[in-house]
Amino acid sequence: MVDTIARTGSFAAAARALGKVPSALTYNVRQLEEALDVLLFDRSSRQAQLTAAGTELLTEGRRLLQEVGAVANRVRRVACGWETQLSISVDEVVSVTTVLEIAADFYALRAQDTAEDDDPSTGSGSTTRLKLRTDVLTGTWEALTSGQADLAIGVTGHLVPPPGLEARPLGQVRFVYCVAPHHPLAGGNSPIEDALLVAHRAVAVADTAQRLAPTTVNLLPGQDVLTVPTMRAKLEALRLGLGGGYLPEPLARPLIDVGQLVPRATARGEHLEALSYAWRAEHGPIGLGRALQWWLQRLESAQTRLGLLDRQAALRGASQPITA
């Protein structure tokens, strides 16, 4: 209720969205304010503005609702072993196509379970819903540590898993510095020195972390930066010549092959990023849910891990065994 009022900006609009009459919504808010002995909304203007207390209630309330959902998920898992929902955070560096192919195999398992068991009360894998989200850099860790994700694929390998989390290596991704063919740095053969690099705008993807300290990678002090929300947006900004920046080599490769991007060596040398996958470890009688166990078993495959980081390389080597 408080969230809807804050989003819509007025009690009347929130009442319409919630299917209530405005007077009933106003009464409910006043009851809440009286129970907490605080004012949640500033009513001095035409817009319903949250007070500091209201903002805190909304922030903590959202967190509590997530925790309530997690408890319900755990209770159901005790009964049947399958999670109600499995939330997976996928870093922008990871191939979303490969993730969706894994999801397709998971759904095929669900369909097989349903076909073999006509009684839904026994709790087959068909009861687990998948929720995929994309995050960047520290935001992938934060999704896991905050309980917004059960599994994170593509977390940066230099972070030590906090208590309650486990991690395994996913692999390394090579990043290449790229610019558009018409960019001033497109010409030349010698590596670009930092003194020249800092004079040109960098394009960077914003870290999605909200509470943990965000990470910046390969940005120079004093350098002009264009920050974009996704890796795809960064690729397009580079292609249009809005700046230069590092891209995962598998993502940049198709545009480099057709001449829409130019790779340049820098004095910093080759940039390799070690990535991992991590999950929320459950101990005691409950243990890991069966859906999470299925995904972790799939991630043990070296072919799967390669496909997540370099889809084309995985397809070329699909007929050849790959050792972990």
N, C-alpha and C positions, 0 to 999 in steps of 0.2 A: 504494500500500500504506500509506504513512504517512498519507495523507489519510483513508483509510477508518478507520484506527485512531483518528485524532483525532476524526472525526465520530461514530463509534459509541461511543467512550469505553472500549472494552476490546478486548483481543486476541481474546477468544472471539467477541464479536459481529462483529468485523472478519473473522475467519476464516470465519464463516458467510456473510457478505456476499460474500466473495471466492471462496467454494467451496474453501477450504483447511482442513486440520486445524490446530488451534491450535499444535501443536508446530512445524509447518513454517513458520508465520507468525513465530513467535518466533525460530526459527533464522535466517530471512531478515533480520529486524530486527537481530539480533546481528551478522550478517555485515556489514550496512551500518554499524553503529556501530563495528565493529572497523576497517573500511576508512577511516572518517572520523576514528577515534580520539576520538569524543565519545559522550555519552549523549543519545539522542534522546527517550526517555520516562522520566518519573519513575515508578518502580514501587513506591514506598513506600506507596501507597494502593491501594485496589481499582480505582480508575479509572486508565486510562492517560492521564496528563497529559504534554503536550509540554513538554520543557525549552526554555530560550531558544534553544539550538542547534537543537532540533527544529523550533521555530516558524520560524526563519530558513530552514532547509532546505525546509520546506513552502512558504513564501512564494516563495522563489527557484525551487524546483522547478516550481511552477505556471507561473511566468513562462517558464522554459526549455521546458516542454512546449508552451506557446503558440508560442514561437519555432520549435520543431521543426515544429509544424503549419504555420506560415507558410512555412518552407523547403520543405516537401513541396508546399504549394500553388504556390509559385513554380516548382518543378521541373516540376510538371505543366503549368503555364502555358507554360513554354518549349516543351513538346512539342506542345500543341494550341491554345494561346491562350486557353482557357477556364479560369477558376479552379475548383478543386475546391469551394470554398465562398466565398460573398460575405457578409461580416458587415456589417450596417447598424445603426447606432445612431440611434434616433429620439427626439428630445426630446418630453417630455410635452405641449408646446404644439402639436405637429404633429398633424394628423388621421391617426389610425392607419387609418381606413377608406380614405382616399385612398392611403396607402402600400400597403395590401393590394390595392387595385385595380390599382396599378402592378405589384405582384407577380403578380397574375393575368395581366396582359398579358405579363409575362416568362415565366411558365409556358406561356402559349399559344405563345410563340416557341419554347420548348423542345419542345413537342409537335409543332410544324411541322417543326423540325429533325429530330426523330426519325422523322417520317413520310417525310421526303424522303431520309433516310440510314439504311439498315438496318444499317450497319456501325458498332457503337458504338466501335470502335477509332480511328475518325477524329476523335473528340473533339468532338461537337456541343455546343450550348448545354445540352442535356439533362443534361450531367454536372455542372453547377453547382448546388449546394445553397444556398438562402438561409437566413440566420440573422438574425432581427430581435431587437433588444433595445431597451428603453426606458431613457433616462437623463434627468437633470435638470441644467440649468445647466452648471457646469464639468465635471460628470461626462460630458457628451457629448464635450467636447474630450478628456478623459482617455481615454475609450474609444478614440479615434482615435490619440492620441499613444502609448498603451501597446500598440498593435497588436491590441487586442480588437475593433476595427471597421475596415473598409476604407473605409466611407463614413459620414458623420455628417450627418443632416438636422435642422436647427433649432439649430445652434450660435449662441451669442450673438455678435452682430456686432462688439462692441467689443474682442474679443480678436484679437491679431495672430497669424496662423498661424505656428507655429515652422517651422524648416527641414524640408523633406521633406513638407510639407502644402500643399495649395492650397485656396482657398475662393472661392466666388462668392455674391453676394447672393441670398437667398431671398425676402425681403420684410419688411414691417413688420407687427407685430401690436399692436392697441390693447388695453390692459388697463383694466378698469373695476373700481372698488372696489365690492364687494357685501356686503350683509348680509341676514339673514332678515327677513321683515316684522315679526316680534315682537322683533327686536333693538333695544336702546335707541337706536342710531344710525340707525334706519330712517326716523324722522321728520325734518322740517325741509327747507328749500330752500337755505340758504346752505352754501357749501363747509365741510367739516369741518376745523378747525384741528388741527395736530399735538398741541397741548396736550390736546385732547379725545380724539384718536385714541389717544394713548399710554395712556390710562386703560382702554382696552378691549382684550381679547385679540385677537391676530392669529393667523390660520391660514396656515401656510406649508408648502410642499413641500420635503422635505429634498434638498439637493444630493447627488447620488450619487458625487461625487468622493471617492476614498480617499487619493490621494497629492498631487494638486494642491490648492491652497488653495480651500476651498469658497466659494461666493458667496451672499450674502444680499441680498435686494432688497426695498425698501419696508418694512423693519422699523425701529422707533424704539428708541433706547437705553432700557433699563429696561422695555420693553413685554413683557407676558406673551405667550408664543407657544405655540401648539399645533402641533407639527410632524407632518406626515402623509407617507406614502410616495409617494402618487401625486396627480396633478391631479384625478382622479375622486374620491378620498377628500377632497380639499380642498373640492370642490364640495359634497359631501354634508355635510361639517362646517359649511360656511357655511349650507346650507339648514336645518340643525337648530339654527342659532343659537349654535353653539359659539364664534363669533368673527366677525371681519370680515377681508376680504382681497381682493387683486386677482386677477381671473380674465381669461383671454383672452376678449375680447368675443364671438367666435363660439361659444365653449363656454358662456358665461353666458347668451347670448341666449335659448335656448329656455326656461330657468327664469324669466328676467325677463319674457318674454312671457306666461307663465301666472301670474305673481304670486308665485312661490315664492322669488324673490330680488329685492332692491331695489337698484338702482344709486344710489350717492351720489357727488357731486363732492367732492374734497378740495382743501385749500389748495395741495397740491403740483401741482395741474393734471393734465392728461392724460398718461398714461404710454404711450409708444410704445416697443416693443422691436424693434430691427433684428436679424433672424436671417439666417443664411447656411447653405449646405451646403458641406462640406469633405471631402476625400479624401486618401488617402495617394498622393503622386505617385511614380511609378516612372520612373527615367531609365535610359538605356543600352539594350542590345539587347532587354531583356525588355519594357519598356513597360507600359502599363496592360492589365489583362486585359479580355477582350471583354465579360464580364458587367458589369464596372464601367463600361466605355465605354457600354454600352447604357443603364444607369441615368443616367449623366451626360448623355447625349443627351436622355433623357426629361425631365430636370430643366431643360434649356434652354428648355422650353416655358413661356411665361408662364401659360397655363391650368393646367398642372400645379402650378406654384409657388403660384398663387392657391388651388387646391384643397387643397394641403397646409396652408395657413394659415387658409382660410375656405371650408370645403366648400360651404356653402349659397350663398355668393356665386358660387362657380365654377359651380354647377349652374344658377343663374339666368342666368349669362352664357355658358352653353355654346354658345348659338347665335350669339354675337357674337364676332368676332375681338378678341383682346386683345394689345396691343403690350407688349413687354418694357420 
